[in-house]
Amino acid sequence: MTLAPQACWPSQTRGRRHPEAPAPTRNDHQRDRDRIVHSSSFRRLVYKTQVFLNHEGDLFRTRLTHSLEVAQLARSVARTLAWNEDLVEAIALAHDLGHTPFGHAGQDALHDCMRDHEGFEHNFQSLRVVDELEERYADYNGLNLCFETREGILKHCSLANARRLEAQEPSGVAQRFLLRQQPSLEAQLCNLADEIAYNAHDIDDGVRSGLLTLEQLSQVPLFERFAQQVRAEHPALGDRRTLHEVIRRMLSAQVYDLIDTTQQAIAQAGVGHVDEVRQSPALVRFSPDMREASTQLKQFLFDNLYRHPQVVQTTQWAKQVVRDLFEVYSSQPREMPSPYSERPDALRAVADYIAGMTDRFASREHQRLTGQEPPHGA
């Protein structure tokens, strides 16, 4: 397949930090994807929380299933627009590698612990994972991924972290945050596919958990629009299949809106090369109406699911686990395995160790170190 001129062509990659001979059967971005899939950090995503803790139900999303759903959505769009599908898949599969156990609760707690020591950002941590923390190769730390993949993984970055990265790697993946430029189209696509995926599957998981109802979701214009269609076409359909049908139509509507709006934005901008993409405003986007609908959906989920008392109770426990682990490891580094216990950057080593934990390992470690049993339901 011939790629669009604005896409990231594998033959024009800006390369790896450690030069390597090309693979005989794969382009560089295919090779990145394969390295990510075989990494230890990728496997651990299966036991990391999305919204509901891993043990709360076998069918709730985890960071791994979420990453697969993001990759599927983004690949479909990339294929339609003739963009680099391999690069899109690599970015999507790696974008959450730096997430802590217990989802955003764990991230917030770890950031609080590290507030006076450069903080903690999960996107920055994802880059640390692929650049430094994976230990698979004899010649270097990390996975030695291409610039374009690393650029897409670093979705957000504080100016302080961007300056630190730029000092270590001049004109590297952090430069765009200092110049206020955009990443590639493939990276922009993964950002929006991430939003589409988690909005849809949080609805599904919220209803499956019993914390959300179809009646509550009727308050959301985007959901109710398709719910009315489904009820009119299938009046005898049960609630579970109705929900799946509505979510399927919502996903399709958002994807087609993204494709149409993005094609128009690219044509209007007149970009013909990835470097022109980086210097333009964000080109991968929803129409104003769909952006408003998506914002309303996110606000509904925030108010009714993420702030639900049952979720909040688990969230508070999860934050306490992370704080307790940080305190113990900071004062007793020998409780961590080598090489974490021997690193000179002691507090960052603690943050790296905790961030790499799965939910269940963090819970077991907390019980071992503090003697405290998890509360019922957590």
N, C-alpha and C positions, 0 to 999 in steps of 0.2 A: 504494500500500500504506500502511495506517495503521500508525504506529509504536507500540510499547509505551510506556506512560507513563514508564518509567524510562530510555528511550533518549534520545540527544541529537537533538532535533528541529532540523533546519536553520533553521527560522523563529525559534528561540530561541537561536541562536548568540551567544556573547559577543563575536563580531566580530573584526576585524583590528586590528593595531597602527596601520596607516595606513588610515583610512576610505576605502572605495571604493563607488561606486554598484553595486547588484546587477546581475548578468548577466541578460539578458532570457530566456535559455532554460535556465539551469542554477542549481541551488541552490548555496549557498556551499561545501558540502563536495564536491560534484561539481567545482566550479571548482578547489578545492585539489588534488584528484586529478589533474586535467588539467595543472595547473601542475607538479606533481611529475613526471609522465610526460614532459613536454617539457623538463625541466631537464637541464643538462649532467651534473650529479652522478648522476642516474639512469642516463644512458647509460653512464657509466664503470663502473657496477656489473657490466657484462658481462665486464670484464677484471679483476675483483677476486676473490681467492681465497675459497672457502668452507672446504674442508679441503685439497684438492689444487690446486696452482698451475694457472693457466689453461692453460698449454701442455702439461700432463701427459696430457691426453686431451680429446677433443672432447665427450664425454658427461658429464663430471663437472659437478656443480653449481657455479655461480658465485653471487656475491651477487645478481645480477639474477634468475637462475632461482629462487634461494631466496626472494627477495622475492615473486615471482609465485606460488610455491607457498603461502607464508603468506597472501597475499591470497585465493587460491582457497579455502583451508580456512576462513579467518575469514569470508569472504563467505557461504559456505554456512551456517555457524552463525548469522550475523546474520540471514539471510533466514528461517531457521526460527524464531528468537526474536523476529522483528519489531523488530530494532534497525536503526540507521542504516547500511545497507550501503555507501553512498558514503563515509561517514566511515571505516568499517573499512578499505575499500580504500585510501584515502589514507594512513592510518597505516601499514598493512602495506607499501605500496610505498615509503614514506619511511623506515622504521625503521632501515635500515642505510646511509643516505646518508653518514654520517660515518665509516664504517669505513675503516681504513687499507688500503694494499696488504698482501698476504700474511696476511690474516686476523688472528687473535688474536695471532700472533707479532709482526706489525707494530705492533699496538696496544700490546702490552706493552713493546716496545722504545721506542716513542715516549713512553710514559708515563714510563719510566725517564729518558729524555733531558730531560723537562719536570718531573721530580719536584720540583725546587726552584723551579719557576715555574708553580705552580697545576696541574701534572699534565696528563694527557690522558685523557678518557673518550669512548668512541665515541658514546654516546647524547647526551652534551652536545655533541659535535661535529656530530651530525646536526641538532640544533637550530641550531647556528651556521650550518650550510650553508643551511638554509631561511630563517633570519633575517637573515644578513649576507653570506655568501660567494657565493651565486648572483648573477650580474649580468645581469639580463634586462630590467629595467624602468627607465624614465627617472626615476621619482619617488622610488624607494627602493631600498635594497639588499635582497637576499633575494627570497623568493617572496610575502611578506606573507600567510601562511596564517592561517586562523582559529584562535582559541584552542583549540578542541577537537582540532584536528589536531596542533597544536604540543604540547599536553598529552600526547597519545598517543605522539608521537615521543620525548619525554623520559621514557623508560621507567625509567631509573635516574639518580640524581644524588647526588653527595656533598653533605654538608651545607655544605661550604665553597663549592661552586659554587652551591648553592641560595641561600645568603645573598647571593652576588654578583648572581645573577639577580634576586632579590627586591628588592635595592637599586635595580637598573636598571628593574624593572617591578613595582611594588608590587601585591600581590594577583594576580600573574600565574601563569605555568605552574609556577613553582618553589615556590609557597606550600605546596602539599600535602606536600612533603617536610619542611618545617618544622613543619607541623601534624600530620604523620603520618596524612594522609588518603589515600584511594584516587582514582585517575582514573576516568573514565567506564567504563561497561560495555564500550563499543566498544574502548577502550584496553586494558582488562583482557583482553578476548578476543584481541586481537592478541598480547599477551604470551604467552598459552598456545598460540596457533596457531603462534607462532615455535618454541616448544619441540617441539611435535608434528611440525612440518615437518622441523626439522634432525635430530631423532632418526631419523626414517624415511629421509631421503635420505642421511644419513651411513652407515646400514646398506647402502643400495644402492651408494653410491660405494665404500664399504670393500670390499665383495665384488667389485665390478667391477675394482677396482685389484689384487685378489689379496692384499690385506693382511688380509682377514677371510674366513673360510670358514663354510659352513652348519653344519659340525660345531661350530665355536666358538660360533656363535650359539645352539646348542641349550642353552647354559648360561643363556640369558636366558629366564626363565619366560614373559614376554609373547610373545616370538617363538616359543618351542617350543610353546606352547598352540595357536597357529594353524598352525604347521608340521605338527603331528600331524593336525589336521583336513584340511589340504591333501593330505598323503600318503595319508590314508585314502580321500579322495574321488577323488584323481587319482594312483594309484600309478605310472603310467608317465610322469608329467610331468617334464620336464627341470629342471635346477637353476635356470636363469635364470627360467623362467616360474613355478617354485615360489616363488622369492624374491619376484617381483612380486606373486604371489597372497597370500603371507603378509603383505607390507607393506601391501597394500590392505586386508586384514582388520584388521590392527593399527590402521591409520588410522581405519577405520570405528568400531572398538570405542572408541578414545579420543574421537572426536568425539561419539558417542552418549552416552558416559559424561559428558563435559563438559556436554552439553545437559541431560541429566536432573539431574545434580548441581546445576548452576547454577539451573535452574528451581526446584528445591527450596529452594536457599539464598535466592533472591529472595522466594519465598513466605513463608519463615520470617522474613526480615528485614522484610517488609512495606513495602518501599521503593516509592514512587510517583512519584519525581522524581529527575532526575540529581543534584541537590544532596544528596539523601538517600543516593544511591549513594556519593558521595564521602565521606560521614561514616560509612559502614558498613565493617565488615571486607570484605576481598576477597570478591566474590560469584561470580566466574567461576573455577571450580575443578574438579578431578577429585574423585571419591570417594576415600576413604582407600586402598582396594585399588588403584585405578588410579594414584594418586600414588606408592604404593610400587613398583608395576610400572615406572612411568616412571623413577623414581629408580634402580632396578636397571639399566635399559637405559642410562641416561646413564653410570653407573659403569662398565659393561662397555665402552662406547665410549671412555671416558677411558683405561681400562687397556689396551685392546687395539688401538685405532686411533690416538687422539691421541698416545699414548706409543709407538707403533710406531717402531722405530729408523729406518725410512725417512722417516717423517713428522718425527721429531725432527731428523734431519740437515738436512732442508729448512728446518725451523723455525729452527735455529741460523744458517743462512746468511741467512735473511730478516731476522732480528734484526740481524745484522751490517750488512746493506745499509742498514737504516733508521738505525742508529747512525752509520755512515760518512756518509750523506747529511746527517744533522743536523749533524755536526761540520763538514763542508765548507761548508754553507750558512750556518752560524752565524758562521764566520770569514770567509767570502767571499760576502756576500749578493748581490753582482752576478752570481753564477752562477744566481740565480733571476730569472725575468722580472718586469717591472713588472706590478702594483703591489706584489708581495710584497717585492721588493728595496728599496722605498722606504718601507715602513711603519715608524712609530715603535716599535711593539711588535714588535721584531725577532725574538725567539725564538718568539712566538706565530705570527708570519708564517711562520717556517720550519715549525712544526708544521702549520699550515693547508696549506701547499704540499705537504708530504710526504703528509699524510692524503688529499689529493685525487688522488694518483697512482694509476694502475693498476699491477698487478704488472709488466707488461712495460715500462712507461715507467720505473718505479723501477729495474728491472734495467738498462735501457739507460743511465740517468743514472749509476748506480753505476759501470758500466763506463767511461763517458766521463770521470768525475771521478777515478776511482782507477786505471784501467787494468787492473782485475782482471776476469778471465773468470769467469762463474758456474761452480760445480763441476758435474761431470757429473750429470745427473738433476735439477738445480735450475733 
